[in-house]
Amino acid sequence: MNVGADTGAGPATPAETRVGGNGGPGPKPLTIGAVVKQLEREFPDISISKIRYLEDQKLLSPRRTAGGYRLYTAPDVQRLRTILRLQRDEFLPLRVIRQELAAGRAEPDAVSAPRNGPDPRAVRRASVAVRGDGALYTLREVLDDTAADAKLVRELEDFGVIKGEQRDGETYYDDTDREIVRAVAELARFGVGGRNLRVFRTSADREAALLEQILAPSLRSRNPERRKEAVEALENLAAIASHLKYLLLVRDLRKITS
């Protein structure tokens, strides 16, 4: 494979000038460098390495030329844009994004709400999973994926925002920890540090305590089926509470800007 072929837009190869798979005329496929240039205004943190990482995570599957060039069609670019928006705007972990894409709920035609139907985005907001899949990541993997600074991760641990798991002298983080680091790294660009996040942590602790109080009897039931239903209800309540908090924040921010 020609690894160097993906370092930028590069000159057009014969494969790049082919028409679409249906035999009709259409936009020429883009190299990975051209995709970065097309999306960097909307996503300043986009990079060739990040796109490659998403491909490694089975979220993208561009076709390749015989020389190893990745070629992205218009649907490929739209899929990438959707993935990046879900990461940036909804802070969904890649595992959940993969599920959303597979279910078709995150595709462009699912973003606009029907005039007389529920907003499909509300379905996505209801996808709050309190049961992890057990995936763990090293500090280096978290830093590579989130572009965060190691000092910031240590600060989050010091303030109790995240808590890594020690195994054989190595610290590991789960999906939630990783996405917290990603979100805080974005806030850090505006000068928000770990100590400023205590308000978020306090709010989350109070919300968790309230939801636990509501479902405590079912969560502690000896009946496995009842416990399973309680966990599902907890996930739904968490999604509703999260969306309500978002709406209240939007309302207050509108007052500030009005």
C-alpha positions, 0 to 999 in steps of 0.5 A, spaced: 500 500 500 502 506 498 502 510 505 504 516 502 499 517 497 494 520 503 498 525 505 494 531 501 490 532 495 495 531 490 495 530 483 488 527 480 489 520 479 486 516 473 481 513 478 479 520 481 476 522 475 472 516 474 464 517 474 460 514 479 458 507 480 452 508 477 455 509 470 453 517 470 456 523 471 457 526 478 462 529 482 469 526 482 471 522 488 476 526 493 483 524 496 483 525 503 487 531 503 481 534 499 476 532 504 480 535 509 480 542 506 473 541 504 471 540 511 476 544 515 472 551 516 466 547 519 471 542 523 477 546 525 480 540 528 479 535 522 486 532 520 488 526 515 490 522 521 483 523 525 479 521 518 484 515 518 482 513 525 475 513 524 476 508 518 480 504 523 474 504 527 470 501 521 466 508 521 468 509 514 470 505 508 472 509 502 475 505 496 482 505 494 486 506 487 491 500 485 496 505 488 493 506 495 489 512 494 483 513 498 477 516 494 471 519 498 465 520 494 460 525 496 456 520 500 462 518 504 464 526 505 456 526 508 457 520 512 464 523 515 460 530 516 455 526 520 460 523 524 464 529 526 457 533 528 455 527 532 462 528 536 462 535 536 454 537 538 452 531 542 458 528 544 456 521 542 462 516 543 464 512 537 460 506 539 454 509 539 455 513 533 456 506 529 450 504 532 446 510 530 449 510 523 447 502 522 440 504 524 440 510 519 437 515 525 444 519 523 443 519 516 442 526 513 435 525 511 433 523 518 435 530 521 429 534 518 423 532 523 417 530 519 412 536 520 407 532 523 411 527 527 417 526 532 423 529 531 428 523 529 434 527 533 429 526 540 430 518 538 438 519 538 438 523 544 434 518 548 440 513 546 443 514 553 447 508 555 449 507 562 451 500 561 458 500 558 461 495 553 467 494 557 472 497 552 478 501 555 483 505 553 490 507 555 492 514 556 496 515 549 490 512 546 485 517 549 490 523 548 491 521 540 483 520 539 481 527 543 488 531 541 487 533 549 494 535 553 496 530 558 496 535 563 489 536 562 487 529 563 491 529 570 487 535 572 481 532 571 483 526 575 485 531 581 478 534 581 475 527 580 471 529 574 474 522 571 477 516 574 482 511 571 483 504 572 489 501 574 491 495 571 499 492 571 501 499 572 498 502 566 492 507 567 486 505 563 479 509 561 473 507 559 468 510 553 465 515 558 472 518 561 474 518 553 468 523 551 469 527 557 476 528 556 474 530 549 469 535 551 473 538 556 479 539 551 474 543 547 472 547 553 479 548 554 480 552 548 476 557 551 480 557 558 475 553 562 480 548 566 478 542 571 477 547 577 471 550 573 468 543 572 466 542 579 459 546 577 458 540 572 460 535 577 456 537 582 450 538 578 451 531 575 451 528 582 445 531 584 441 529 578 444 522 578 442 521 586 435 524 584 434 518 578 437 513 583 431 515 588 426 514 583 428 507 581 431 505 587 426 499 589 427 496 582 434 497 581 435 493 587 430 488 586 432 480 586 428 479 579 433 480 573 427 482 569 425 487 573 432 490 574 433 490 566 427 494 566 429 499 571 436 500 567 432 501 561 428 506 564 434 509 568 437 510 561 431 513 558 430 518 564 437 520 563 436 522 556 430 526 558 434 530 564 440 531 559 435 534 554 431 538 559 438 541 562 440 543 554 433 546 553 434 550 560 441 552 558 439 554 551 433 559 554 438 562 559 443 563 553 438 567 549 437 571 555 444 573 555 444 575 547 438 578 547 
